[in-house]
Amino acid sequence: MDNLVSMEDQARTVISKIRPYLQRDGGDIEFVMLQDGVVYVQLFGACQGCGLVDVTIKDGVEQIMLEEVPGVVEVRVV
């Protein structure tokens, strides 16, 4: 259980580092949960309905998450 909490804390830290960049463009991101190595996030503001949201998640958020949080395998938007 401690390992899961540690992964969740690390994932939350990564999200908090990414947030200012999305907020600068009128969007926002929030950590929802971590389950089986998958980080679930919710997007707000300009991110909702943005044509580049998949690129932002897969090429941005997910890549950073995979590099910084051992055990994370994917980031999904809920």
Summary of the structure (lengths in Angstrom):
residues: 78
radius of gyration: 11.8
end to end distance: 24.0
largest distance: 37.8
contacts: 217
relative contact order: 0.21
helix: 50%
strand: 27%
